Amino acid sequence: MEFSRQDNWSGLPFPLPLDLPSPRMDPKFSFIAGIAEILMNRPSARNALGNVFVSQLLEALAQLREDRQVRVLIFRSGVKGVFCAGADLKEREQMSEAEVGLFVQRLRGLMTEIAAFPAPTIAAMDGFALGGGLELALACDLRVAASSAVMGLIETTRGLLPGAGGTQRLPRCLGVALAKELIFTGRRLSGAQAQALGLVNHAVAQNEEGNAAYHRARALAQEILPQAPIAVRLSKVAIDRGIEVDIASGMAIEGICYAQNIPTRDRLEGMAAFREKRLPRFVGE
């Protein structure tokens, strides 16, 4: 796995490599300022989430979280036909019951960190996203899938239940009854079916390279990129925190976020651009 970003003032990408016990690394770097990518590339295990892989994801998120130049974060796969196959069950077979509990707790913590990432996050699902792989996508703000991608919370077919946020995020995304049906049955959905249900924002026909969802995710990121970054981040806070409370409390949260945006240079720039009939130049201040 590697992640990369491009600084606003530079014409070259700065890849930040993460050690991965994998025979092949094939990163593709972003060349658009403000868009960061985390590339999952564990082909031998179909990007399954093992202890080392989880640690690397947490490390990448911690570094990117402190970078104010990051305006959008994309999760993508370097393994053709796979987004993330879920938890590494082969590794889990070697764990004691106590170790399993600790690992699932770490996995749950990873999803919480993804959900709490300050900038918008997009999952580019160009292949299988099963179990923990779909839970990772659910922790992202937006999801884009190839129409042929296959996804599902299939844990009940393995004698398990979703343990990394699936029982909580899926009903918040689709509603309680539909989430129960999908989890109880362990049903797999295509990308096209997932879009029809509202599980993914966009479904696109797969291309020969197997990265159509990634390209659509990039296009979506480019739509977000020109907008005022502080306003976007505060909008995310208002939505994420407000959806968990009653509407009166949610309105109060919105008011707090709005008040934090009032003193920003970007707000003044937006009004000046409107008055002068030109495009705004937001700087994130």
N, C-alpha and C positions, 0 to 999 in steps of 0.2 A: 504494500500500500504506500502511496505517496500522496502528498498534497502540494498544491502550488498556488501561487497568487501572482498578480502583477501589480506593482505599485503604480500610483497615478503619475509619478514623475519619471517613470522608466519605460524604455522600449523593449526590455528583455524580461522574460519570466525568471523567477527565482524559485526553483524547485526545492522543497525541503524534504529530503529522503527519510523514510522511516525503515529501519531494519525489519525484514520479514523473511522467515525461513521458507522461501519459495524459490524454485529454480528459475523463474522468469519474472522480470520487471519490465513493464511496457507503458510508462507514463505518457500521457498526452497533456501538454501544458496549456493553460489559458493565456490568451494574448489580449484580453479585454480588461481594462483597468477596473478594479473593484470586484471582479468575479473570482472567487476562490473555488477550488475543486478538491475533494477528497476522493482519490482513486483507490477502490478496493481491488486488490490484485493478488489473490491467493488461489491460483488455478487448481492446485493439487487437491484442495478441499472445497472447491466451488464457493469460495469466499465465506465459508462457514465461520461462525463467531466462536473462536477459542480464546483461551486466556491471553495469549500474546497479542492476538489480533485486537481484542477489546482494549488492552493496554495502549496499543498504538493509536487506536481511534480516540481514546481519551486524551492522549498526549497531543494529537493533532488539533483537537477541539480546544484544548487549553491554550495552545499557541495562537490559534486563529482568533480566539475570543478577544485577545488583547490587541488585535490589529484593527485600528479604526478605519483603515483603508478598505477593509472587507465590507462590501455592501450586499453581496449575495453569496451563499455557499451551496455548491452542488455536490451531492453524493452520486457517484457513478461507479461502474464496474469496468475493470480491464479484462474480465473473463467473458468471452463471447457466449451469449445465451443464458447468462446468469447475472442477476443483481446480487443476491445474497441468499444462500441456501438455508439460512437459519443457524441455530446453535450447532456447535461441533459435537454431535452425539457420540462419535468415536472417542473423542477426548473425554466426554462425560462418562462413558462406560468405565473409565479407569478411576473415577472419583469415588470417594466415600460419600455417604449421605450428607455428612456435614459439609464436605467440600462442594457438593452440588448446590446446597443452600447458599453458600457464600458466593459461588460463581453466578448463580441466577440473580443474587442481590447486586453484584457488580454489573451484570448485563442490564438490569433495571436502571441502575445508576447511569449507565451509558445513554440509554434512551432519554432519561431525564435531562442529561447534559445537552443532547441534540435538541430537544424541545425547548430548552432554555437559552439556546444560542441567540445572541442579541439581534443578529441580522437575519433576514429571510433565508430559509433553507429549502432546497428542492431535491427530491429523490428522482433520479433518472433511471427508470426501471426497464432495461432492455431485455430482460429475461426473467428466470425464475426468482420469485421473492416469496419464500415460504417461511412460516413460523416466525422466528426472530428476524428474518429478512424483511417480512412485511411489517413487523413491529418497528423496525428501524425506519422504514418509509413512513409509517404512521406518525412517528415522532417528528418528521419534517413538516414544514408549513404547507408545502405544495408537492404534488406527485404527478409525474408524467410517465406514461407507460407505452411501450409498443403494444399494438393491438393483440399481438400473438404472445405477449408475456403471460406467465402463469403465476398467480399469487393466491395466498390463502393462509389462514391461521389453522394449520393442520394438526396441531398438537394432540387433539383428542384421538386422532388415528394412531398415535404413538403411545397412548396411555398417559398422556400429560395434559396440562392445560396451559394456555398462554401465560407466561410469567414475567414478561418484560414490557408490560403495559398494554398488551393486546385486549385484555378484558375491559380496560378503561378507555382507551383511545378509539377503538372501533365503534362502540356505541355512541360516543360523542361525535363521531364522524357520520355514522349511518342511521343512528337511532337504535333503541334498545332491542326491539323485536327482531330486526334484520340482523343485528350483530349476534344475537343469541342463535339465530338459525345458522349463520355461517360458522360460528364456533362449535355449536353442538354437532353439526354434520361434518366439520372439517373440510368443507367444500372448497374446491379450487375454482378460481375465476380467471377468465382471460382478461387482457387489458381492456378490450372493448366492453365486456360485461362489467368490469369494474368502473369504467367511465359512466355507463348507463345507471349504475347504482349511486354514483357520486363518490366512490372510493378514490378515484384519481381525477385530477383536473382535466387532463388531456390524454387521449389515446391516439397514436399515430401508426400508420402502416410501417412495418419494419423494412429496412433497406438491406442491400446485399452486405454491407459492412457490419450490420447488426447493432448500429448505434443511433437509430432514428429517434429514440426517446431522449438520448443525450442532446442531440441537435435541437430538439424542441425545447428541452430544458434550458439550453443556452439562449434560445430566442426569448423565452419567458424571462430569463435573468436580465437580458438586455432591455426588456420593457421596464423592469424595476430600476435598473441602474441609473437612469437620468433623474429619478425622483429624489426629493429631499431626504437624505439618509436618516437624519434624526427623527423626522416626522414618520418615516416608514418604521423605524425601530419602536417608536412610542405607540404607533398604531398596533404593532404586534403585541406589545405589553397590554394595551387596553383590551384587545380582543381576547388574548389568552387568559388574562386574569378576570375579565368581566364575564366570560362564559361560565365561570365556575360559581358565580354568585347570583343573587336575585337582581332584577333589572335596575332597581333603585341604587343598589350598591355598585352595579356595573356603570351606571351613569356617573357616579362619584369618581370611580376609577378613571373613566374617560376625562372628567374634568381635571383631575390631577395631572394626567398625561398632557392634556391640552395646555395647561398652565406652564408646564415645563418647556413646551415648544415656543411659547410667546417670546421669550428673550433671544431666540436664536437669530443669527445673521441670515440663515436660510429663509426664515419667514419674511424678513424684510426684503430679501432678494426676490422672493416669489411675488410680493406685491409690486415691487419696482418693475419687474419684468412684465407683469400684467399691464401696468400703467404705460409702459414704454412700448408695448406690443412687440416683445421679443422673447426668445426662449430664456428661461432662467438658468443661471450657472450656480448650482448648489455646491457647497464646499464641505458640508457636514459640520458646521459650527453655528 
